Amino acid sequence: MIFYKLVAIWFSIGFLVSCSSMKPIEDATIKTRISDGGLKHFIVSLPSRTISASNIHQSRQSSRHAREESRISKIEKVLLATAAKFVEEEHFCSNGFWVIEIAGDAYKYGKQPFLRGECNDIASGDDRVRYPDSFTLW
């Protein structure tokens, strides 16, 4: 059990360190859900205008495909930084979290880029009061 907690903390620190160069987006949408079994889930969505924001610009010197891959990578780093900031500031996940799905390229399909995550701990009664379900479909 201690091993798993150490691994979770190590991954959380890795996320924070790797995301430190990208700033979180202040007006990102963050929704939470706690399952009947106590699993804590969250979704971070970036506003559409973020796709062309100054911190996600493309380089003009690289190929079109490489620019697109770089852009998606930067969007995903912003999503991770935003999720890490939410988890840390709101104390939503006390033992870190893992990424279930990340879609930095969702804007190609007319959707907002998003990250779906799950905490490495189970919700308490206080968590259920503090974080009401703000989405239903998982």
KEGU-832985 format. One record per residue (C-alpha): residue number from 1; y, x, z; residue in one letter. Coordinates in nm, 3 decimals, decimal comma, padded with zeros to 5 digits, always signed. Each point is the difference from the previous one (the first is absolute). Layout:
N
pt dovex=NUM | c2=Y | c1=X | c3=Z | marba=A;
...
//
This chain:
138
pt dovex=1 | c2=+00,000 | c1=+00,000 | c3=+00,000 | marba=M;
pt dovex=2 | c2=+00,240 | c1=+00,282 | c3=+00,087 | marba=I;
pt dovex=3 | c2=-00,085 | c1=+00,167 | c3=-00,329 | marba=F;
pt dovex=4 | c2=+00,108 | c1=-00,310 | c3=-00,195 | marba=Y;
pt dovex=5 | c2=+00,327 | c1=-00,022 | c3=+00,192 | marba=K;
pt dovex=6 | c2=+00,072 | c1=+00,366 | c3=-00,072 | marba=L;
pt dovex=7 | c2=-00,074 | c1=-00,054 | c3=-00,370 | marba=V;
pt dovex=8 | c2=+00,228 | c1=-00,307 | c3=-00,006 | marba=A;
pt dovex=9 | c2=+00,281 | c1=+00,192 | c3=+00,168 | marba=I;
pt dovex=10 | c2=-00,050 | c1=+00,294 | c3=-00,237 | marba=W;
pt dovex=11 | c2=+00,026 | c1=-00,231 | c3=-00,305 | marba=F;
pt dovex=12 | c2=+00,308 | c1=-00,170 | c3=+00,143 | marba=S;
pt dovex=13 | c2=+00,169 | c1=+00,336 | c3=+00,055 | marba=I;
pt dovex=14 | c2=-00,100 | c1=+00,099 | c3=-00,353 | marba=G;
pt dovex=15 | c2=+00,163 | c1=-00,315 | c3=-00,138 | marba=F;
pt dovex=16 | c2=+00,319 | c1=+00,067 | c3=+00,194 | marba=L;
pt dovex=17 | c2=+00,020 | c1=+00,363 | c3=-00,107 | marba=V;
pt dovex=18 | c2=-00,075 | c1=-00,073 | c3=-00,365 | marba=S;
pt dovex=19 | c2=+00,250 | c1=-00,284 | c3=-00,007 | marba=C;
pt dovex=20 | c2=+00,278 | c1=+00,187 | c3=+00,175 | marba=S;
pt dovex=21 | c2=+00,165 | c1=+00,098 | c3=-00,328 | marba=S;
pt dovex=22 | c2=+00,029 | c1=-00,363 | c3=-00,113 | marba=M;
pt dovex=23 | c2=+00,229 | c1=-00,235 | c3=+00,189 | marba=K;
pt dovex=24 | c2=-00,128 | c1=-00,342 | c3=+00,108 | marba=P;
pt dovex=25 | c2=+00,163 | c1=-00,300 | c3=-00,163 | marba=I;
pt dovex=26 | c2=+00,198 | c1=-00,196 | c3=+00,257 | marba=E;
pt dovex=27 | c2=-00,019 | c1=-00,338 | c3=-00,176 | marba=D;
pt dovex=28 | c2=-00,372 | c1=+00,011 | c3=-00,077 | marba=A;
pt dovex=29 | c2=-00,194 | c1=-00,317 | c3=+00,077 | marba=T;
pt dovex=30 | c2=-00,261 | c1=+00,044 | c3=+00,272 | marba=I;
pt dovex=31 | c2=-00,244 | c1=-00,277 | c3=+00,083 | marba=K;
pt dovex=32 | c2=-00,263 | c1=+00,002 | c3=+00,272 | marba=T;
pt dovex=33 | c2=-00,324 | c1=-00,184 | c3=+00,068 | marba=R;
pt dovex=34 | c2=-00,252 | c1=+00,013 | c3=+00,282 | marba=I;
pt dovex=35 | c2=-00,349 | c1=-00,125 | c3=-00,084 | marba=S;
pt dovex=36 | c2=-00,210 | c1=-00,218 | c3=+00,227 | marba=D;
pt dovex=37 | c2=-00,198 | c1=+00,312 | c3=+00,091 | marba=G;
pt dovex=38 | c2=+00,316 | c1=+00,188 | c3=+00,098 | marba=G;
pt dovex=39 | c2=+00,045 | c1=+00,225 | c3=-00,306 | marba=L;
pt dovex=40 | c2=+00,367 | c1=+00,075 | c3=-00,059 | marba=K;
pt dovex=41 | c2=+00,107 | c1=+00,002 | c3=-00,367 | marba=H;
pt dovex=42 | c2=+00,335 | c1=+00,055 | c3=-00,163 | marba=F;
pt dovex=43 | c2=+00,153 | c1=+00,000 | c3=-00,347 | marba=I;
pt dovex=44 | c2=+00,305 | c1=+00,205 | c3=-00,098 | marba=V;
pt dovex=45 | c2=+00,179 | c1=-00,110 | c3=-00,321 | marba=S;
pt dovex=46 | c2=+00,293 | c1=+00,175 | c3=-00,163 | marba=L;
pt dovex=47 | c2=+00,287 | c1=-00,194 | c3=-00,152 | marba=P;
pt dovex=48 | c2=+00,011 | c1=+00,006 | c3=-00,379 | marba=S;
pt dovex=49 | c2=+00,326 | c1=+00,195 | c3=-00,005 | marba=R;
pt dovex=50 | c2=-00,174 | c1=+00,289 | c3=+00,178 | marba=T;
pt dovex=51 | c2=-00,190 | c1=+00,088 | c3=-00,316 | marba=I;
pt dovex=52 | c2=+00,318 | c1=+00,136 | c3=-00,156 | marba=S;
pt dovex=53 | c2=+00,153 | c1=+00,128 | c3=+00,326 | marba=A;
pt dovex=54 | c2=+00,137 | c1=+00,350 | c3=+00,016 | marba=S;
pt dovex=55 | c2=-00,287 | c1=+00,132 | c3=+00,216 | marba=N;
pt dovex=56 | c2=-00,257 | c1=-00,096 | c3=-00,265 | marba=I;
pt dovex=57 | c2=+00,160 | c1=+00,143 | c3=-00,315 | marba=H;
pt dovex=58 | c2=-00,203 | c1=+00,151 | c3=-00,280 | marba=Q;
pt dovex=59 | c2=+00,046 | c1=+00,349 | c3=-00,139 | marba=S;
pt dovex=60 | c2=+00,113 | c1=+00,019 | c3=-00,362 | marba=R;
pt dovex=61 | c2=-00,180 | c1=+00,326 | c3=-00,067 | marba=Q;
pt dovex=62 | c2=-00,359 | c1=-00,117 | c3=+00,036 | marba=S;
pt dovex=63 | c2=-00,210 | c1=-00,210 | c3=-00,234 | marba=S;
pt dovex=64 | c2=+00,019 | c1=-00,378 | c3=+00,013 | marba=R;
pt dovex=65 | c2=-00,346 | c1=-00,034 | c3=+00,159 | marba=H;
pt dovex=66 | c2=+00,072 | c1=+00,270 | c3=+00,257 | marba=A;
pt dovex=67 | c2=+00,333 | c1=-00,167 | c3=+00,086 | marba=R;
pt dovex=68 | c2=-00,175 | c1=-00,333 | c3=+00,050 | marba=E;
pt dovex=69 | c2=-00,267 | c1=+00,159 | c3=+00,222 | marba=E;
pt dovex=70 | c2=+00,272 | c1=+00,179 | c3=+00,198 | marba=S;
pt dovex=71 | c2=+00,194 | c1=-00,323 | c3=+00,040 | marba=R;
pt dovex=72 | c2=-00,308 | c1=-00,186 | c3=+00,128 | marba=I;
pt dovex=73 | c2=-00,076 | c1=+00,286 | c3=+00,240 | marba=S;
pt dovex=74 | c2=+00,355 | c1=-00,011 | c3=+00,137 | marba=K;
pt dovex=75 | c2=-00,017 | c1=-00,377 | c3=+00,047 | marba=I;
pt dovex=76 | c2=-00,328 | c1=+00,039 | c3=+00,188 | marba=E;
pt dovex=77 | c2=+00,154 | c1=+00,267 | c3=+00,225 | marba=K;
pt dovex=78 | c2=+00,290 | c1=-00,234 | c3=+00,076 | marba=V;
pt dovex=79 | c2=-00,249 | c1=-00,276 | c3=+00,083 | marba=L;
pt dovex=80 | c2=-00,189 | c1=+00,233 | c3=+00,236 | marba=L;
pt dovex=81 | c2=+00,323 | c1=+00,117 | c3=+00,165 | marba=A;
pt dovex=82 | c2=+00,114 | c1=-00,360 | c3=+00,048 | marba=T;
pt dovex=83 | c2=-00,338 | c1=-00,102 | c3=+00,146 | marba=A;
pt dovex=84 | c2=-00,004 | c1=+00,301 | c3=+00,235 | marba=A;
pt dovex=85 | c2=+00,352 | c1=-00,079 | c3=+00,119 | marba=K;
pt dovex=86 | c2=-00,090 | c1=-00,366 | c3=+00,067 | marba=F;
pt dovex=87 | c2=-00,316 | c1=+00,094 | c3=+00,191 | marba=V;
pt dovex=88 | c2=+00,185 | c1=+00,257 | c3=+00,209 | marba=E;
pt dovex=89 | c2=+00,314 | c1=-00,201 | c3=+00,077 | marba=E;
pt dovex=90 | c2=-00,168 | c1=-00,334 | c3=+00,064 | marba=E;
pt dovex=91 | c2=-00,308 | c1=+00,147 | c3=+00,175 | marba=H;
pt dovex=92 | c2=-00,214 | c1=-00,222 | c3=-00,221 | marba=F;
pt dovex=93 | c2=-00,290 | c1=+00,247 | c3=-00,018 | marba=C;
pt dovex=94 | c2=-00,055 | c1=+00,207 | c3=+00,315 | marba=S;
pt dovex=95 | c2=-00,276 | c1=+00,214 | c3=-00,156 | marba=N;
pt dovex=96 | c2=+00,135 | c1=+00,040 | c3=-00,352 | marba=G;
pt dovex=97 | c2=-00,099 | c1=-00,188 | c3=-00,313 | marba=F;
pt dovex=98 | c2=-00,188 | c1=+00,039 | c3=-00,323 | marba=W;
pt dovex=99 | c2=+00,105 | c1=-00,107 | c3=-00,347 | marba=V;
pt dovex=100 | c2=-00,214 | c1=-00,271 | c3=-00,153 | marba=I;
pt dovex=101 | c2=+00,189 | c1=-00,023 | c3=-00,329 | marba=E;
pt dovex=102 | c2=+00,314 | c1=+00,150 | c3=-00,147 | marba=I;
pt dovex=103 | c2=+00,152 | c1=-00,117 | c3=-00,327 | marba=A;
pt dovex=104 | c2=+00,296 | c1=+00,212 | c3=-00,098 | marba=G;
pt dovex=105 | c2=-00,037 | c1=-00,115 | c3=-00,359 | marba=D;
pt dovex=106 | c2=+00,014 | c1=-00,375 | c3=+00,074 | marba=A;
pt dovex=107 | c2=+00,348 | c1=-00,018 | c3=-00,156 | marba=Y;
pt dovex=108 | c2=-00,167 | c1=+00,048 | c3=-00,341 | marba=K;
pt dovex=109 | c2=-00,156 | c1=-00,342 | c3=+00,046 | marba=Y;
pt dovex=110 | c2=+00,311 | c1=-00,177 | c3=+00,127 | marba=G;
pt dovex=111 | c2=-00,090 | c1=+00,040 | c3=+00,367 | marba=K;
pt dovex=112 | c2=+00,152 | c1=+00,193 | c3=+00,286 | marba=Q;
pt dovex=113 | c2=-00,164 | c1=+00,330 | c3=+00,096 | marba=P;
pt dovex=114 | c2=-00,199 | c1=-00,049 | c3=+00,320 | marba=F;
pt dovex=115 | c2=-00,221 | c1=+00,162 | c3=+00,259 | marba=L;
pt dovex=116 | c2=-00,266 | c1=-00,182 | c3=+00,202 | marba=R;
pt dovex=117 | c2=-00,105 | c1=+00,163 | c3=+00,326 | marba=G;
pt dovex=118 | c2=-00,217 | c1=-00,059 | c3=+00,304 | marba=E;
pt dovex=119 | c2=+00,048 | c1=+00,135 | c3=+00,350 | marba=C;
pt dovex=120 | c2=-00,265 | c1=+00,211 | c3=+00,167 | marba=N;
pt dovex=121 | c2=+00,021 | c1=-00,213 | c3=+00,314 | marba=D;
pt dovex=122 | c2=-00,069 | c1=-00,362 | c3=+00,096 | marba=I;
pt dovex=123 | c2=+00,280 | c1=-00,245 | c3=+00,080 | marba=A;
pt dovex=124 | c2=+00,078 | c1=-00,096 | c3=+00,357 | marba=S;
pt dovex=125 | c2=+00,127 | c1=-00,338 | c3=+00,116 | marba=G;
pt dovex=126 | c2=+00,353 | c1=+00,144 | c3=+00,004 | marba=D;
pt dovex=127 | c2=-00,041 | c1=+00,114 | c3=-00,361 | marba=D;
pt dovex=128 | c2=-00,085 | c1=-00,355 | c3=-00,107 | marba=R;
pt dovex=129 | c2=+00,323 | c1=-00,127 | c3=+00,158 | marba=V;
pt dovex=130 | c2=+00,218 | c1=+00,288 | c3=-00,121 | marba=R;
pt dovex=131 | c2=-00,132 | c1=+00,006 | c3=-00,359 | marba=Y;
pt dovex=132 | c2=-00,060 | c1=-00,351 | c3=-00,131 | marba=P;
pt dovex=133 | c2=-00,191 | c1=-00,035 | c3=-00,325 | marba=D;
pt dovex=134 | c2=+00,250 | c1=+00,019 | c3=-00,286 | marba=S;
pt dovex=135 | c2=-00,256 | c1=-00,018 | c3=-00,282 | marba=F;
pt dovex=136 | c2=-00,329 | c1=-00,181 | c3=-00,038 | marba=T;
pt dovex=137 | c2=-00,184 | c1=+00,136 | c3=-00,302 | marba=L;
pt dovex=138 | c2=-00,147 | c1=+00,344 | c3=+00,045 | marba=W;
//
